[in-house]
């Protein structure tokens, strides 16, 4: 059963490791309790003092293993909760960065068309037949240029935001990797304890 749990730990995703690790500690505790019973049953009843010393030695060893398992369980619970929150932070920043990139791409792709339209309006103003027509077109052109300027400003803001989000995301992903490494370390400790039980 231990080998099955360890195998599942290596195959499963980081978040789901918690469930396998919890099951492992339950099995480990039960196995250690069972081992105490087996030790008592297998020791010959020839020398009571030697039997008692053997049992006490096994009990001390098993107690140490249980204490280590309990300590690792507490560390595991804290690590998994931090990992969950960190993953949520990474997901949030990833989504925000993707949305920012999408908006920037829309503005960037529409800018050449808007600039071409601005040139066409300028040509029409120059070719206007009378002042009234020219005045109307100039008012429209002024509004159009205002919108174009706002779009360019927004594009600059989005570029700055992308840089900021990319830096934040890299930092949060590094922290997430550190937490994954902590879980790997706990897994190795569990494997070591499992070897001690066997």
C-alpha positions in Angstrom: 0.0 0.0 0.0 2.9 2.4 0.8 4.3 1.9 -2.7 0.9 2.6 -4.3 0.6 5.9 -2.3 4.1 7.0 -3.1 3.6 6.1 -6.8 0.4 8.2 -6.8 2.2 11.1 -5.2 4.6 11.2 -8.1 1.9 11.1 -10.7 -0.7 13.5 -9.3 -0.9 17.2 -9.6 0.6 19.5 -6.9 -2.7 20.5 -5.3 -3.9 16.8 -5.1 -0.8 15.8 -3.3 -2.3 16.8 0.0 -4.9 14.1 -0.2 -2.4 11.4 -0.9 -0.1 12.7 1.8 -2.9 12.7 4.4 -3.8 9.1 3.5 -0.1 8.1 3.7 0.1 9.4 7.3 -3.0 7.6 8.3 -1.6 4.3 6.8 1.8 5.0 8.4 0.3 5.5 11.9 -1.9 2.3 11.6 1.1 0.3 10.2 3.3 1.4 13.2 0.5 0.4 15.6 0.2 -3.0 13.9 3.9 -3.5 14.0 4.0 -3.0 17.8 1.4 -5.8 18.1 3.4 -8.1 15.8 6.6 -7.5 17.7 5.0 -8.4 21.0 3.5 -11.6 19.5 6.8 -12.7 17.8 9.1 -12.3 20.8 9.7 -15.6 22.6 8.5 -15.8 26.2 11.8 -17.3 27.5 13.4 -14.2 29.1 10.9 -11.7 30.5 13.5 -9.0 31.0 14.9 -9.3 27.5 11.3 -9.3 26.1 10.5 -6.2 28.0 13.6 -4.4 26.8 12.9 -5.4 23.2 9.4 -4.2 23.4 10.4 -0.9 25.1 13.0 -0.3 22.4 10.4 -0.9 19.7 7.9 1.4 21.4 10.5 4.2 21.7 11.4 3.8 18.0 7.7 3.8 17.0 7.0 6.8 19.2 9.7 8.8 17.6 8.4 7.9 14.2 4.8 8.9 15.2 6.1 12.2 16.5 8.0 12.9 13.3 4.9 12.0 11.3 2.7 14.3 13.4 5.2 17.1 12.9 5.3 16.5 9.2 1.5 16.5 9.1 1.3 19.9 10.7 4.0 21.2 8.2 2.1 19.6 5.4 -1.2 21.2 6.3 0.4 24.7 6.4 2.4 24.1 3.2 -0.7 22.9 1.3 -2.8 25.9 2.4 0.0 28.3 1.4 0.4 26.4 -1.9 -3.4 26.7 -2.6 -3.3 30.5 -1.9 -0.2 30.9 -4.0 -1.7 29.0 -6.9 -4.7 31.3 -6.7 -2.5 34.4 -6.8 -0.6 33.0 -9.8 -3.9 32.2 -11.6 -5.2 35.7 -10.9 -2.1 37.4 -12.3 -2.1 35.1 -15.3 -5.7 36.0 -16.1 -5.0 39.7 -15.6 -2.0 39.6 -17.8 -3.8 37.8 -20.5 -6.7 40.3 -20.5 -4.2 43.2 -20.6 -2.4 41.6 -23.6 -5.7 41.0 -25.4 -6.8 44.6 -25.0 -3.4 45.9 -26.1 -3.5 43.7 -29.2 -7.0 45.0 -30.1 -5.8 48.6 -29.8 -2.6 47.9 -31.7 -4.4 46.2 -34.6 -7.0 49.0 -34.9 -4.5 51.8 -34.9 -3.4 51.6 -38.5 -7.0 51.8 -39.7 -7.8 54.8 -37.5 -4.7 56.6 -38.7 -5.7 56.0 -42.3 -9.2 57.3 -41.5 -7.6 60.4 -40.0 -5.7 61.1 -43.3 -8.9 60.6 -45.3 -10.7 63.2 -43.1 -7.8 65.6 -43.5 -8.1 65.3 -47.3 -11.8 65.9 -47.3 -11.4 69.0 -45.2 -8.9 70.4 -47.7 -11.3 69.6 -50.6 -14.4 71.0 -48.8 -16.4 73.3 -51.2 -17.5 75.8 -48.5 -16.7 77.1 -45.1 -19.8 75.6 -43.4 -19.0 72.1 -44.7 -15.4 72.5 -43.8 -16.3 73.7 -40.2 -18.5 70.6 -39.7 -15.8 68.3 -40.9 -13.2 70.0 -38.7 -15.3 69.5 -35.6 -15.7 65.8 -36.5 -12.0 65.6 -37.2 -11.1 67.1 -33.8 -13.3 64.5 -32.0 -11.7 61.8 -34.0 -8.2 62.9 -33.2 -9.1 63.1 -29.5 -10.3 59.5 -29.6 -7.1 58.5 -31.4 -5.0 60.2 -28.8 -6.9 58.5 -26.0 -6.3 55.1 -27.7 -2.6 55.8 -28.0 -2.4 56.8 -24.3 -4.3 53.6 -23.3 -1.9 51.5 -25.4 1.0 53.1 -23.4 -0.7 52.4 -20.1 -1.3 48.8 -21.1 2.3 48.3 -22.1 3.4 49.6 -18.7 0.9 47.4 -17.0 2.0 44.3 -18.9 5.6 44.9 -17.8 4.5 45.2 -14.2 2.2 42.1 -14.3 4.9 40.1 -16.0 7.4 40.9 -13.2 4.9 40.1 -10.5 3.9 36.9 -12.2 7.5 35.7 -12.4 8.0 36.4 -8.7 4.8 34.6 -7.7 5.7 31.6 -9.9 9.1 31.4 -8.2 7.4 31.3 -4.8 5.0 28.7 -6.1 8.0 26.6 -7.2 9.6 26.9 -3.8 6.4 25.6 -2.2 6.3 22.7 -4.6 9.9 21.9 -3.6 8.8 21.9 0.1 6.1 19.4 -0.7 8.7 17.3 -2.5 10.9 17.4 0.6 8.0 16.3 2.8 7.4 13.5 0.3 11.0 12.3 0.6 10.7 12.3 4.4 7.6 10.2 4.1 9.4 7.7 1.9 12.2 7.5 4.4 9.8 6.9 7.2 8.0 4.3 5.2 11.3 2.5 4.6 11.9 2.5 8.4 8.5 0.9 9.0 9.2 -1.8 6.5 
